[in-house]
Amino acid sequence: MRVRSVHERAFPAPLVTIGRLIDSLASENDQLWPRDRWPAMRFDRQLCVGASGGHGPIRYFVEAYGPGRSIRFRFTHPSGFDGFHGYECHEDGSAETVLRHVLEVNLTGSARFSWPLVFRPLHDALIEDSLERASAYVGAATEGRKWSIRVRLLRWLLRRVGVPSR
């Protein structure tokens, strides 16, 4: 089963400003990843091709990195997730810059069930939270999104079985 998930938002900021958000990932001064609400993104070294890490139980390594432009992570865990996720930014031809998160995976085995039931709603909420952080960073209006009942229930259940939510 093939999955492609895209989240994006346009910001009234230059490319260099939005690019700094990507470059800050997993650093002490991470301005993009919503680590106040979700497991922090961590790597075994500074952000560069080959750095290995992830967030919570999700593991990946940096497959490609264009400083100030894009980063792509290749999944290594959970099993059955063969693909990548990452951020990219580009100017849209106006005075805005688009920040996009793309996830593309081929799901096999139990991942065909765990993605739609567990991972997809959590992934969508996490990425929307990251775009909210980007909005706050550039001083744009935030949407003040609240998690759905399903996301709140999943987070509660995962905490009960010992999977950290932050």
Contact map, one row per residue, 1 for C-alpha under 8 A:
1110000000000000000000000000000000000000000000000000000000000000000000000000000000000000000000000000000001110001000000000000000000000000000000000000000000000000000000
1111000000000000000000000000000000000000000000000000000000000000000000000000000000000000000000000000000111100000000000000000000000000000000000000000000000000000000000
1111100000000000000000000000000000000000000000000000000000000000000000000000000000000000000000000000001111100000000000000000000000000000000000000000000000000000000000
0111110000000000000000000000000000000000000000000000000000000000000000000000000000000000000000000000011110000000000000000000000000000000000000000000000000000000000000
0011111000000000000000000000000000000000000000000000000000000000000000000000000000000000000000000000011100000000000000000000000000000000000000000000000000000000000000
0001111100000000000000000000000000000000000000000000000000000000000000000000000000000000000000000001111000000000000000000000000000000000000000000000000000000000000000
0000111110000000000000000000000000000000000000000000000000000000000000000000000000000000000000000001110000000000000000000000001100000000000000000000000000000000000000
0000011111000000000000000000000000000000000000000000000000000000000000000000000000000000000000000111100000000000000000000000000000100000000000000000000000000000000000
0000001111100000000000000000000000000000000000000000000000000000000000000000000000000000000000000111000000000000000000000000000000100000000000000000000000000000000000
0000000111110000000000000000000000000000000000000000000000000000000000000000000000000000000000011110000000000000000000000000000000000000000000000000000000000000000000
0000000011111000000000000000000000000000000000000000000000000000000000000000000000000000000000011110000000000000000000000000000000000010010100000000000000000000000000
0000000001111100000000000000000000000000000000000000000000000000000000000000000000000000000000111000000000000000000000000000000000000000010100000000000000000000000000
0000000000111110110000000000000000000000000000000000000000000000000000000000000000000000000000111000000000000000000000000000000000000000010000000000000000000000000000
0000000000011111110000000000000000000000000000000000000000000000000000000000000000000000001000111000000000000000000000000000000000000000000000000000000000000000000000
0000000000001111111000000000000000000000000000000000000000000000000100000000000000000000111000001000000000000000000000000000000000000000000000000000000000000000000000
0000000000000111111100000000000000000000000000000000000000000000000100000000000000000000000000000000000000000000000000000000000000000000000000000000000000000000000000
0000000000001111111110000000000000000000000000000000000000000000000000000000000000000000000000000000000000000000000000000000000000000000010000000000000000000000000000
0000000000001111111111000000000000000000000000000000000000000000000100000000000000000000100000001010000000000000000000000000000000000100000000000000000000000000000000
0000000000000011111111100000000000000000000000000000000000000000001111000000000000000000100000000000000000000000000000000000000000000000000000000000000000000000000000
0000000000000001111111110000000000000000000000000000000000000000000100000000000000000000000000000000000000000000000000000000000000000000000000000000000000000000000000
0000000000000000111111111000011100000000000000000000000000000000000100000000000000000000000000000000000000000000000000000000000000000100000000000000000000000000000000
0000000000000000011111111000000100000000000000000000000000000000001111100000000000000011000000000000000000000000000000000000000000000000000000000000000000000000000000
0000000000000000001111111000000000000000000000100000000000000000001100000000000000000000000000000000000000000000000000000000000000000000000000000000000000000000000000
0000000000000000000111111110111100000000000000000000000000000000000000000000000000000000000000000000000000000000000000000000000000000000000000000000000000000000000000
0000000000000000000011111110011110000000100000100000000000000000000000000000000000000000000000000000000000000000000000000000000000000000000000000000000000000000000000
0000000000000000000000011111110010000001111001100000000000000000000000000000000000000000000000000000000000000000000000000000000000000000000000000000000000000000000000
0000000000000000000000011111110000000000000001000000000000000000000000000000000000000000000000000000000000000000000000000000000000000000000000000000000000000000000000
0000000000000000000000000111110000000000000000000000000000000000000000000000000000000000000000000000000000000000000000000000000000000000000000000000000000000000000000
0000000000000000000000010111111000000000000000000000000000000000000000000000000000000000000000000000000000000000000000000000000000000000000000000000000000000000000000
0000000000000000000010011111111110000000000000000000000000000000000000000000000000000000000000000000000000000000000000000000000000000000000000000000000000000000000000
0000000000000000000010011000111111000000000000000000000000000000000000000000000000000000000000000000000000000000000000000000000000001100100000000000000000000000000000
0000000000000000000011011000011111000000000000000000000000000000000000000000000000000000000000000000000000000000000000000000000001101100000000000000000000000000000000
0000000000000000000000001100011111100001100000000000000000000000000000000000000000000000000000000000000000000000000000000000000001001000000000000000000000000000000000
0000000000000000000000000000001111111101000000000000000000000000000000000000000000000000000000000000000000000000000000000000010011001000000000000000000000000000000000
0000000000000000000000000000000011111111100000000000000000000000000000000000000000000000000000000000000000000000000000000000000000000000000000000000000000000000000001
0000000000000000000000000000000001111111000000000000000000000000000000000000000000000000000000000000000000000000000000000000000000000000000000000000000000000000000001
0000000000000000000000000000000001111110000000000000000000000000000000000000000000000000000000000000000000000000000000000000000000000000000000000000000000000000000011
0000000000000000000000000000000001111111000000000000000000000000000000000000000000000000000000000000000000000000000000000000010000000000000000000000000000000000000011
0000000000000000000000000000000000111111100000000000001100000000000000000000000000000000000000000000000000000000000000000000000000000000000000000000000000000000000111
0000000000000000000000000100000011110111110000000000001100000000000000000000000000000000000000000000000000000000000000000000000000000000000000000000000000000000000001
0000000000000000000000001100000010100011111000000000111100000000000000000000000000000000000000000000000000000000000000000000000000000000000000000000000000000000000000
0000000000000000000000000100000000000001111100000000111000000000000000000000000000000000000000000000000000000000000000000000000000000000000000000000000000000000000000
0000000000000000000000000100000000000000111111100011110000000000000000000000000000000000000000000000000000000000000000000000000000000000000000000000000000000000000000
0000000000000000000000000000000000000000011111000011100000000000000000000000000000000000000000000000000000000000000000000000000000000000000000000000000000000000000000
0000000000000000000000000000000000000000001111110011000000000000000000000000000000000000000000000000000000000000000000000000000000000000000000000000000000000000000000
0000000000000000000000000110000000000000001111110010000000000000000000000000000000000000000000000000000000000000000000000000000000000000000000000000000000000000000000
0000000000000000000000101100000000000000001011111010000000000100000000000000000000000000000000000000000000000000000000000000000000000000000000000000000000000000000000
0000000000000000000000000000000000000000000011111110000000000100100000000000000000000000000000000000000000000000000000000000000000000000000000000000000000000000000000
0000000000000000000000000000000000000000000000111110000000001111100000000000000000000000000000000000000000000000000000000000000000000000000000000000000000000000000000
0000000000000000000000000000000000000000000000011111000000001110000000000000000000000000000000000000000000000000000000000000000000000000000000000000000000000000000000
0000000000000000000000000000000000000000001111111111100000001100000000000000000000000000000000000000000000000000000000000000000000000000000000000000000000000000000000
0000000000000000000000000000000000000000001110000111110000111100000000000000000000000000000000000000000000000000000000000000000000000000000000000000000000000000000000
0000000000000000000000000000000000000000111100000011111000111000000000000000000000000000000000000000000000000000000000000000000000000000000000000000000000000000000000
0000000000000000000000000000000000000000111000000001111111111000000000000000000000000000000000000000000000000000000000000000000000000000000000000000000000000000000000
0000000000000000000000000000000000000011110000000000111111100000000000000000000000000000000000000000000000000000000000000000000000000000000000000000000000000000000000
0000000000000000000000000000000000000011100000000000011111100000000000000000000000000000000000000000000000000000000000000000000000000000000000000000000000000000001111
0000000000000000000000000000000000000000000000000000011111100000000000000000110000000000000000000000000000000000000000000000000000000000000000000000000000000000001000
0000000000000000000000000000000000000000000000000000011111110000000000000011110000000000000000000000000000000000000000000000000000000000000000000000000000000000000000
0000000000000000000000000000000000000000000000000001111111111000000000000011110000000000000000000000000000000000000000000000000000000000000000000000000000000000000000
0000000000000000000000000000000000000000000000000001110001111100000000001111100000000000000000000000000000000000000000000000000000000000000000000000000000000000000000
0000000000000000000000000000000000000000000000001111110000111110000000001111000000000000000000000000000000000000000000000000000000000000000000000000000000000000000000
0000000000000000000000000000000000000000000000111111000000011111100000111100000000000000000000000000000000000000000000000000000000000000000000000000000000000000000000
0000000000000000000000000000000000000000000000001100000000001111100000111100000000000000000000000000000000000000000000000000000000000000000000000000000000000000000000
0000000000000000000000000000000000000000000000001000000000000111110001111000000000000000000000000000000000000000000000000000000000000000000000000000000000000000000000
0000000000000000000000000000000000000000000000011000000000000111111011110000000000000000000000000000000000000000000000000000000000000000000000000000000000000000000000
0000000000000000000000000000000000000000000000000000000000000001111111100000000000000000000000000000000000000000000000000000000000000000000000000000000000000000000000
0000000000000000001001100000000000000000000000000000000000000000111111100000000000000000000000000000000000000000000000000000000000000000000000000000000000000000000000
0000000000000011011111100000000000000000000000000000000000000000011111000000000000000000000000000000000000000000000000000000000000000000000000000000000000000000000000
0000000000000000001001000000000000000000000000000000000000000000111111100000000000000001110000000000000000000000000000000000000000000000000000000000000000000000000000
0000000000000000001001000000000000000000000000000000000000000001111111110000000000000111100000000000000000000000000000000000000000000000000000000000000000000000000000
0000000000000000000001000000000000000000000000000000000000000111111011111000000000000111000000000000000000000000000000000000000000000000000000000000000000000000000000
0000000000000000000000000000000000000000000000000000000000000111100001111100000000011110000000000000000000000000000000000000000000000000000000000000000000000000000000
0000000000000000000000000000000000000000000000000000000000011111000000111110000000011100000000000000000000000000000000000000000000000000000000000000000000000000000000
0000000000000000000000000000000000000000000000000000000000011110000000011111000000111000000000000000000000000000000000000000000000000000000000000000000000000000000000
0000000000000000000000000000000000000000000000000000000001111000000000001111110011111000000000000000000000000000000000000000000000000000000000000000000000000000000000
0000000000000000000000000000000000000000000000000000000001111000000000000111111011000000000000000000000000000000000000000000000000000000000000000000000000000000000000
0000000000000000000000000000000000000000000000000000000011110000000000000011111110000000000000000000000000000000000000000000000000000000000000000000000000000000000000
0000000000000000000000000000000000000000000000000000000011100000000000000011111110000000000000000000000000000000000000000000000000000000000000000000000000000000000000
0000000000000000000000000000000000000000000000000000000000000000000000000001111111000000000000000000000000000010000000000000000000000000000000000000000000000000000000
0000000000000000000000000000000000000000000000000000000000000000000000000000111111000000000000000000000001111111000000000000000000000000000000000000000000000000000000
0000000000000000000000000000000000000000000000000000000000000000000000000011111111100000000000000000000011110010000000000000000000000000000000000000000000000000000000
0000000000000000000000000000000000000000000000000000000000000000000000000011001111110000000000000000000011100000000000000000000000000000000000000000000000000000000000
0000000000000000000000000000000000000000000000000000000000000000000000000110000011111000000000000000001111000000000000000000000000000000000000000000000000000000000000
0000000000000000000000000000000000000000000000000000000000000000000000011110000001111100000000000000001110000000000000000000000000000000000000000000000000000000000000
0000000000000000000000000000000000000000000000000000000000000000000000011110000000111110000000000000111100000000000000000000000000000000000000000000000000000000000000
0000000000000000000000000000000000000000000000000000000000000000000001111000000000011111000000000000111000000000000000000000000000000000000000000000000000000000000000
0000000000000000000001000000000000000000000000000000000000000000000001110000000000001111100000000011110000000000000000000000000000000000000000000000000000000000000000
0000000000000000000001000000000000000000000000000000000000000000000011100000000000000111110000000011100000000000000000000000000000000000000000000000000000000000000000
0000000000000010011000000000000000000000000000000000000000000000000011000000000000000011111000001111000000000000000000000000000000000000000000000000000000000000000000
0000000000000010000000000000000000000000000000000000000000000000000010000000000000000001111100001110000000000000000000000000000000000000000000000000000000000000000000
0000000000000110000000000000000000000000000000000000000000000000000000000000000000000000111111111100000000000000000000000000000000000000000000000000000000000000000000
0000000000000000000000000000000000000000000000000000000000000000000000000000000000000000011111111100000000000000000000000000000000000000000000000000000000000000000000
0000000000000000000000000000000000000000000000000000000000000000000000000000000000000000001111110000000000000000000000000000000000000000000000000000000000000000000000
0000000000000000000000000000000000000000000000000000000000000000000000000000000000000000001111110000000000000000000000000000000000000000000000000000000000000000000000
0000000000011100000000000000000000000000000000000000000000000000000000000000000000000000001111111000000000000000000000000000000000000000000000000000000000000000000000
0000000001111100000000000000000000000000000000000000000000000000000000000000000000000000001111111100000000000000000000000000000000000000000000000000000000000000000000
0000000001111110010000000000000000000000000000000000000000000000000000000000000000000000111100111110000000000000000000000000000000000000000000000000000000000000000000
0000000111100000000000000000000000000000000000000000000000000000000000000000000000000000111100011111000000000000000000000000000000000000000000000000000000000000000000
0000000111100000010000000000000000000000000000000000000000000000000000000000000000000011110000001111100000000000000000000000000000000000000000000000000000000000000000
0000011110000000000000000000000000000000000000000000000000000000000000000000000000000011100000000111110000000000000000000000000000000000000000000000000000000000000000
0000011100000000000000000000000000000000000000000000000000000000000000000000000000001111000000000011111000000000000000000000001000000000000000000000000000000000000000
0001111000000000000000000000000000000000000000000000000000000000000000000000000000001110000000000001111100000000000000000000000000000000000000000000000000000000000000
0011110000000000000000000000000000000000000000000000000000000000000000000000000000111100000000000000111110000000000000000000000000000000000000000000000000000000000000
0111100000000000000000000000000000000000000000000000000000000000000000000000000000111000000000000000011111000000000000000000000000000000000000000000000000000000000000
0111000000000000000000000000000000000000000000000000000000000000000000000000000011110000000000000000001111100000000000000000000000000000000000000000000000000000000000
1110000000000000000000000000000000000000000000000000000000000000000000000000000111100000000000000000000111110000000000000000000000000000000000000000000000000000000000
1110000000000000000000000000000000000000000000000000000000000000000000000000000111000000000000000000000011111011000000000000000000000000000000000000000000000000000000
1000000000000000000000000000000000000000000000000000000000000000000000000000000110000000000000000000000001111111000000000000000000000000000000000000000000000000000000
0000000000000000000000000000000000000000000000000000000000000000000000000000000100000000000000000000000000111111000000000000000000000000000000000000000000000000000000
0000000000000000000000000000000000000000000000000000000000000000000000000000000100000000000000000000000000011111110000000000000000000000000000000000000000000000000000
0000000000000000000000000000000000000000000000000000000000000000000000000000001110000000000000000000000000111111111000000000000000000000000000000000000000000000000000
1000000000000000000000000000000000000000000000000000000000000000000000000000000100000000000000000000000000111111111100000000000000000000000000000000000000000000000000
0000000000000000000000000000000000000000000000000000000000000000000000000000000000000000000000000000000000000111111110000000000000000000000000000000000000000000000000
0000000000000000000000000000000000000000000000000000000000000000000000000000000000000000000000000000000000000111111111100000000000000000000000000000000000000000000000
0000000000000000000000000000000000000000000000000000000000000000000000000000000000000000000000000000000000000011111111110000000000000000000000000000000000000000000000
0000000000000000000000000000000000000000000000000000000000000000000000000000000000000000000000000000000000000001111111111000000000000000000000000000000000000000000000
0000000000000000000000000000000000000000000000000000000000000000000000000000000000000000000000000000000000000000111111111000000000000000000000000000000000000000000000
0000000000000000000000000000000000000000000000000000000000000000000000000000000000000000000000000000000000000000011111111100000000000000000000000000000001000000000000
0000000000000000000000000000000000000000000000000000000000000000000000000000000000000000000000000000000000000000011111111110000000000000000000000000000000000000000000
0000000000000000000000000000000000000000000000000000000000000000000000000000000000000000000000000000000000000000001111111111000000000000000000000000000000000000000000
0000000000000000000000000000000000000000000000000000000000000000000000000000000000000000000000000000000000000000000111111111100000000000000000000000011000000000000000
0000000000000000000000000000000000000000000000000000000000000000000000000000000000000000000000000000000000000000000001111111110000000000000000000000001001000000000000
0000000000000000000000000000000000000000000000000000000000000000000000000000000000000000000000000000000000000000000000111111111000000000000000000000000000000000000000
0000000000000000000000000000000000000000000000000000000000000000000000000000000000000000000000000000000000000000000000011111111100000000000000000000000000000000000000
0000000000000000000000000000000000000000000000000000000000000000000000000000000000000000000000000000000000000000000000001111111110000000000000000010001000000000000000
0000000000000000000000000000000001000100000000000000000000000000000000000000000000000000000000000000000000000000000000000111111111000000000000000000000000000000000000
0000001000000000000000000000000000000000000000000000000000000000000000000000000000000000000000000000100000000000000000000011111111100000000000000000000000000000000000
0000001000000000000000000000000000000000000000000000000000000000000000000000000000000000000000000000000000000000000000000001111111110000000000000000000000000000000000
0000000000000000000000000000000001000000000000000000000000000000000000000000000000000000000000000000000000000000000000000000111111111000000000001000000000000000000000
0000000000000000000000000000000111000000000000000000000000000000000000000000000000000000000000000000000000000000000000000000011111111100000000000000000000000000000000
0000000110000000000000000000000100000000000000000000000000000000000000000000000000000000000000000000000000000000000000000000001111111110000000000000000000000000000000
0000000000000000000000000000000000000000000000000000000000000000000000000000000000000000000000000000000000000000000000000000000111111111000001110000000000000000000000
0000000000000000000000000000001111000000000000000000000000000000000000000000000000000000000000000000000000000000000000000000000011111111100000000000000000000000000000
0000000000000000010010000000001100000000000000000000000000000000000000000000000000000000000000000000000000000000000000000000000001111111110000000000000000000000000000
0000000000100000000000000000000000000000000000000000000000000000000000000000000000000000000000000000000000000000000000000000000000111111111111000000000000000000000000
0000000000000000000000000000000000000000000000000000000000000000000000000000000000000000000000000000000000000000000000000000000000011111111111000000000000000000000000
0000000000000000000000000000001000000000000000000000000000000000000000000000000000000000000000000000000000000000000000000000000000001111111100000000000000000000000000
0000000000111000100000000000000000000000000000000000000000000000000000000000000000000000000000000000000000000000000000000000000000000111111100000000000000000000000000
0000000000000000000000000000000000000000000000000000000000000000000000000000000000000000000000000000000000000000000000000000000000000011111110000000000000000000000000
0000000000110000000000000000000000000000000000000000000000000000000000000000000000000000000000000000000000000000000000000000000000000011111111000000000000000000000000
0000000000000000000000000000000000000000000000000000000000000000000000000000000000000000000000000000000000000000000000000000000000000011001111100000000000000000000000
0000000000000000000000000000000000000000000000000000000000000000000000000000000000000000000000000000000000000000000000000000000000010011000111110000000000000000000000
0000000000000000000000000000000000000000000000000000000000000000000000000000000000000000000000000000000000000000000000000000000000010000000011111000000000000000000000
0000000000000000000000000000000000000000000000000000000000000000000000000000000000000000000000000000000000000000000000000000000000010000000001111100000000000000000000
0000000000000000000000000000000000000000000000000000000000000000000000000000000000000000000000000000000000000000000000000000000010000000000000111110000000000000000000
0000000000000000000000000000000000000000000000000000000000000000000000000000000000000000000000000000000000000000000000000000000000000000000000011111000000000000000000
0000000000000000000000000000000000000000000000000000000000000000000000000000000000000000000000000000000000000000000000000000100000000000000000001111111100000000000000
0000000000000000000000000000000000000000000000000000000000000000000000000000000000000000000000000000000000000000000000000000000000000000000000000111111100000000000000
0000000000000000000000000000000000000000000000000000000000000000000000000000000000000000000000000000000000000000000000000000000000000000000000000011111110000000000000
0000000000000000000000000000000000000000000000000000000000000000000000000000000000000000000000000000000000000000000000001000000000000000000000000011111111000000000000
0000000000000000000000000000000000000000000000000000000000000000000000000000000000000000000000000000000000000000000000001100100000000000000000000011111111100000000000
0000000000000000000000000000000000000000000000000000000000000000000000000000000000000000000000000000000000000000000000000000000000000000000000000011111111110000000000
0000000000000000000000000000000000000000000000000000000000000000000000000000000000000000000000000000000000000000000000000000000000000000000000000000111111111000000000
0000000000000000000000000000000000000000000000000000000000000000000000000000000000000000000000000000000000000000000001000100000000000000000000000000011111111100000000
0000000000000000000000000000000000000000000000000000000000000000000000000000000000000000000000000000000000000000000000000000000000000000000000000000001111111110000010
0000000000000000000000000000000000000000000000000000000000000000000000000000000000000000000000000000000000000000000000000000000000000000000000000000000111111111000000
0000000000000000000000000000000000000000000000000000000000000000000000000000000000000000000000000000000000000000000000000000000000000000000000000000000011111111100000
0000000000000000000000000000000000000000000000000000000000000000000000000000000000000000000000000000000000000000000000000000000000000000000000000000000001111111111110
0000000000000000000000000000000000000000000000000000000000000000000000000000000000000000000000000000000000000000000000000000000000000000000000000000000000111111111110
0000000000000000000000000000000000000000000000000000000000000000000000000000000000000000000000000000000000000000000000000000000000000000000000000000000000011111111000
0000000000000000000000000000000000000000000000000000000000000000000000000000000000000000000000000000000000000000000000000000000000000000000000000000000000001111111000
0000000000000000000000000000000000000000000000000000000000000000000000000000000000000000000000000000000000000000000000000000000000000000000000000000000000000111111100
0000000000000000000000000000000000000000000000000000000110000000000000000000000000000000000000000000000000000000000000000000000000000000000000000000000000000111111110
0000000000000000000000000000000000000010000000000000000100000000000000000000000000000000000000000000000000000000000000000000000000000000000000000000000000000110011111
0000000000000000000000000000000000001110000000000000000100000000000000000000000000000000000000000000000000000000000000000000000000000000000000000000000000100110001111
0000000000000000000000000000000000111111000000000000000100000000000000000000000000000000000000000000000000000000000000000000000000000000000000000000000000000000000111
